[in-house]
Amino acid sequence: MAAPTPAQKLGTNDVLPILEHCVLLENWTATRGGQGKSFNYYDTNLNKWRQIWMADSGGPLDYTGEFSDGAMQFVGWNLDAKGKRLEQKLTFFAVAPDTVRQLFEQSADGGKTWTPTFDGRYVRRR
Protein backbone atom coordinates (compact mmCIF):
# COMPACT_ATOMS: atom_id res chain seq x y z
CA MET A 1 0.00 0.00 0.00
CA ALA A 2 1.55 3.31 -1.05
CA ALA A 3 1.54 6.28 1.27
CA PRO A 4 -0.86 9.06 0.24
CA THR A 5 0.57 11.99 -1.67
CA PRO A 6 0.42 15.45 -0.05
CA ALA A 7 -2.51 16.24 -2.35
CA GLN A 8 -4.57 13.40 -0.82
CA LYS A 9 -5.51 15.04 2.47
CA LEU A 10 -7.29 12.45 4.61
CA GLY A 11 -7.99 14.67 7.59
CA THR A 12 -6.60 16.90 10.28
CA ASN A 13 -5.06 15.97 13.57
CA ASP A 14 -4.56 18.22 16.59
CA VAL A 15 -2.24 16.93 19.31
CA LEU A 16 -2.32 18.76 22.63
CA PRO A 17 -0.36 18.20 25.82
CA ILE A 18 -2.71 17.93 28.83
CA LEU A 19 -2.48 17.09 32.53
CA GLU A 20 0.78 18.95 33.16
CA HIS A 21 2.21 17.58 29.86
CA CYS A 22 1.88 13.99 31.12
CA VAL A 23 -0.64 13.00 28.40
CA LEU A 24 -0.85 13.82 24.71
CA LEU A 25 -4.47 14.15 23.57
CA GLU A 26 -5.00 13.46 19.86
CA ASN A 27 -8.10 14.81 18.09
CA TRP A 28 -8.50 13.34 14.58
CA THR A 29 -11.11 14.59 12.11
CA ALA A 30 -11.40 12.80 8.76
CA THR A 31 -11.95 14.83 5.60
CA ARG A 32 -14.95 12.67 4.62
CA GLY A 33 -16.47 12.59 8.10
CA GLY A 34 -15.64 10.67 11.21
CA GLN A 35 -13.62 11.45 14.29
CA GLY A 36 -11.31 9.78 16.73
CA LYS A 37 -9.32 10.52 19.85
CA SER A 38 -6.37 9.00 21.58
CA PHE A 39 -4.55 9.37 24.86
CA ASN A 40 -0.80 8.81 24.69
CA TYR A 41 1.34 8.57 27.81
CA TYR A 42 4.34 6.88 29.35
CA ASP A 43 3.17 4.18 31.77
CA THR A 44 5.66 4.13 34.65
CA ASN A 45 4.18 0.84 35.91
CA LEU A 46 5.05 -0.93 32.65
CA ASN A 47 7.97 1.29 31.59
CA LYS A 48 6.34 1.46 28.16
CA TRP A 49 4.41 3.97 26.12
CA ARG A 50 0.64 3.50 25.86
CA GLN A 51 -1.90 4.67 23.31
CA ILE A 52 -5.64 4.26 23.86
CA TRP A 53 -7.62 5.09 20.69
CA MET A 54 -11.36 5.38 20.14
CA ALA A 55 -13.14 6.32 16.91
CA ASP A 56 -16.73 7.49 16.65
CA SER A 57 -17.47 4.17 14.92
CA GLY A 58 -16.51 2.29 18.10
CA GLY A 59 -13.94 -0.45 18.45
CA PRO A 60 -11.21 0.79 20.79
CA LEU A 61 -7.52 0.09 20.21
CA ASP A 62 -5.21 -0.27 23.20
CA TYR A 63 -1.49 -0.28 22.39
CA THR A 64 1.75 -0.69 24.32
CA GLY A 65 5.00 0.41 22.74
CA GLU A 66 8.53 1.68 22.76
CA PHE A 67 11.01 3.51 20.57
CA SER A 68 13.11 0.89 18.78
CA ASP A 69 15.07 0.67 15.51
CA GLY A 70 14.51 4.36 14.78
CA ALA A 71 10.69 4.23 15.05
CA MET A 72 7.96 4.39 17.69
CA GLN A 73 6.41 0.92 17.63
CA PHE A 74 3.15 -0.08 19.32
CA VAL A 75 1.43 -3.47 19.51
CA GLY A 76 -2.06 -4.38 20.67
CA TRP A 77 -5.17 -6.26 19.69
CA ASN A 78 -8.93 -5.89 19.31
CA LEU A 79 -11.93 -8.00 18.37
CA ASP A 80 -13.56 -7.86 14.94
CA ALA A 81 -17.34 -7.73 14.45
CA LYS A 82 -17.54 -11.53 14.84
CA GLY A 83 -15.50 -11.55 18.05
CA LYS A 84 -12.28 -12.84 16.48
CA ARG A 85 -9.03 -11.49 17.92
CA LEU A 86 -6.99 -9.31 15.55
CA GLU A 87 -3.39 -8.43 16.35
CA GLN A 88 -2.54 -4.79 15.68
CA LYS A 89 0.72 -2.93 15.02
CA LEU A 90 1.12 0.84 14.86
CA THR A 91 4.45 2.38 13.84
CA PHE A 92 5.51 6.02 13.60
CA PHE A 93 8.51 6.79 11.38
CA ALA A 94 10.26 10.17 11.22
CA VAL A 95 10.30 11.14 7.54
CA ALA A 96 11.60 14.71 7.67
CA PRO A 97 11.42 17.68 10.03
CA ASP A 98 7.72 18.17 10.86
CA THR A 99 6.69 15.03 8.90
CA VAL A 100 5.80 11.61 10.31
CA ARG A 101 4.59 8.44 8.61
CA GLN A 102 1.97 6.43 10.55
CA LEU A 103 1.53 2.79 9.53
CA PHE A 104 -1.25 0.57 10.93
CA GLU A 105 -0.99 -3.17 10.28
CA GLN A 106 -3.31 -6.03 11.23
CA SER A 107 -2.95 -9.79 11.55
CA ALA A 108 -5.81 -12.28 11.65
CA ASP A 109 -3.50 -15.30 12.05
CA GLY A 110 -1.79 -14.54 15.35
CA GLY A 111 0.97 -12.42 13.86
CA LYS A 112 2.19 -14.79 11.14
CA THR A 113 1.23 -12.38 8.35
CA TRP A 114 0.49 -8.65 8.45
CA THR A 115 -1.71 -6.48 6.22
CA PRO A 116 -1.42 -2.68 6.12
CA THR A 117 -4.75 -1.08 7.04
CA PHE A 118 -3.69 2.59 7.03
CA ASP A 119 -0.52 4.26 5.78
CA GLY A 120 -0.59 8.00 6.27
CA ARG A 121 1.77 10.92 6.35
CA TYR A 122 1.33 13.70 8.89
CA VAL A 123 2.75 17.16 8.16
CA ARG A 124 2.79 19.84 10.84
CA ARG A 125 0.55 22.82 10.02
CA ARG A 126 2.10 26.26 10.30
C-alpha positions in Angstrom: 0.0 0.0 0.0 1.5 3.3 -1.0 1.5 6.3 1.3 -0.9 9.1 0.2 0.6 12.0 -1.7 0.4 15.4 0.0 -2.5 16.2 -2.4 -4.6 13.4 -0.8 -5.5 15.0 2.5 -7.3 12.4 4.6 -8.0 14.7 7.6 -6.6 16.9 10.3 -5.1 16.0 13.6 -4.6 18.2 16.6 -2.2 16.9 19.3 -2.3 18.8 22.6 -0.4 18.2 25.8 -2.7 17.9 28.8 -2.5 17.1 32.5 0.8 19.0 33.2 2.2 17.6 29.9 1.9 14.0 31.1 -0.6 13.0 28.4 -0.8 13.8 24.7 -4.5 14.1 23.6 -5.0 13.5 19.9 -8.1 14.8 18.1 -8.5 13.3 14.6 -11.1 14.6 12.1 -11.4 12.8 8.8 -11.9 14.8 5.6 -15.0 12.7 4.6 -16.5 12.6 8.1 -15.6 10.7 11.2 -13.6 11.4 14.3 -11.3 9.8 16.7 -9.3 10.5 19.9 -6.4 9.0 21.6 -4.6 9.4 24.9 -0.8 8.8 24.7 1.3 8.6 27.8 4.3 6.9 29.4 3.2 4.2 31.8 5.7 4.1 34.6 4.2 0.8 35.9 5.0 -0.9 32.6 8.0 1.3 31.6 6.3 1.5 28.2 4.4 4.0 26.1 0.6 3.5 25.9 -1.9 4.7 23.3 -5.6 4.3 23.9 -7.6 5.1 20.7 -11.4 5.4 20.1 -13.1 6.3 16.9 -16.7 7.5 16.7 -17.5 4.2 14.9 -16.5 2.3 18.1 -13.9 -0.4 18.5 -11.2 0.8 20.8 -7.5 0.1 20.2 -5.2 -0.3 23.2 -1.5 -0.3 22.4 1.7 -0.7 24.3 5.0 0.4 22.7 8.5 1.7 22.8 11.0 3.5 20.6 13.1 0.9 18.8 15.1 0.7 15.5 14.5 4.4 14.8 10.7 4.2 15.1 8.0 4.4 17.7 6.4 0.9 17.6 3.2 -0.1 19.3 1.4 -3.5 19.5 -2.1 -4.4 20.7 -5.2 -6.3 19.7 -8.9 -5.9 19.3 -11.9 -8.0 18.4 -13.6 -7.9 14.9 -17.3 -7.7 14.4 -17.5 -11.5 14.8 -15.5 -11.6 18.1 -12.3 -12.8 16.5 -9.0 -11.5 17.9 -7.0 -9.3 15.5 -3.4 -8.4 16.4 -2.5 -4.8 15.7 0.7 -2.9 15.0 1.1 0.8 14.9 4.5 2.4 13.8 5.5 6.0 13.6 8.5 6.8 11.4 10.3 10.2 11.2 10.3 11.1 7.5 11.6 14.7 7.7 11.4 17.7 10.0 7.7 18.2 10.9 6.7 15.0 8.9 5.8 11.6 10.3 4.6 8.4 8.6 2.0 6.4 10.5 1.5 2.8 9.5 -1.3 0.6 10.9 -1.0 -3.2 10.3 -3.3 -6.0 11.2 -3.0 -9.8 11.5 -5.8 -12.3 11.6 -3.5 -15.3 12.0 -1.8 -14.5 15.4 1.0 -12.4 13.9 2.2 -14.8 11.1 1.2 -12.4 8.4 0.5 -8.6 8.4 -1.7 -6.5 6.2 -1.4 -2.7 6.1 -4.7 -1.1 7.0 -3.7 2.6 7.0 -0.5 4.3 5.8 -0.6 8.0 6.3 1.8 10.9 6.3 1.3 13.7 8.9 2.7 17.2 8.2 2.8 19.8 10.8 0.6 22.8 10.0 2.1 26.3 10.3 
